[in-house]
């Protein structure tokens, strides 16, 4: 990595942590989810998706991070 403005450089092998485990689509979803402070209704509105679709996408992110999604609450 190099900054042409100040001529500094950092060399080595770097990882982006958990972020690299997500697809670009999942990362975009996480950005919206975080921007909505985890409020699923706000995510629904921001993305124009239904509640079940938002929950399914969130479950996909959880699984991509190596976790098991919690079962849905009983009706």
N, C-alpha and C positions, 0 to 999 in steps of 0.2 A: 504494500500500500504506500502511495507516495502523494505528497502535497506539493504541487508545482508552485504554489504561492510562497511557501517558506522553504522549499527544497528539503523538507524532512521526509524520512522514509522509515517504515516499519516493515521488517521482514520476518517471516516465520510461517508456521502452520497454525491457522486459527479455525475455530468452529463457532457457529452461531448458536450453540446450545440446542435447546428444544425446538427453536424456530426451524432448524434444518430438517426436522422430522415431518414438517407440514408441507402439503402441496401449496402452490400459489393460491388456489381457490380457498383452501382452508385458512391460509394466512390472511387473506382478504376478509374472510368471515370473522376471524378473531379480532381484526382491527375494528370492524363494525361493532362486534359484541362488546369489546372494551370501551369503545366510544359511547356506547349506550349504557355503560356501567353495569352490564350483565342483565339488563331489564329486557326480558324476552319480548314483551309487547312492543318496546321501542325498536328492537331488532326486526320484528315482523314488519313494522311500518317502514323502516329504513330500507329494507330489502324487498318489500312487497311480497313477503312469503307468509304462509300459514304457520300457525303455532306448531303443528306436527313436523313441518319441514324444518323450521328453525331448531327444534329439539333434535331431529335426526342429524342435522349438520353439526350441532354441538357434540352429539354422541360420536360422530365420525372424528372430530378433533380429539376428543378424549381418548378414543381408541388409538389414533395415530401417535399419541403421546405415551402409549403403552399402559394405559389404565383401563379399567372396566367401568362403563357408565353405570350409574345407580339405576335401579329399576324405577319405573314411573310410579308415582303415588297412586294408591287405589282411588277409584272414582267416588 
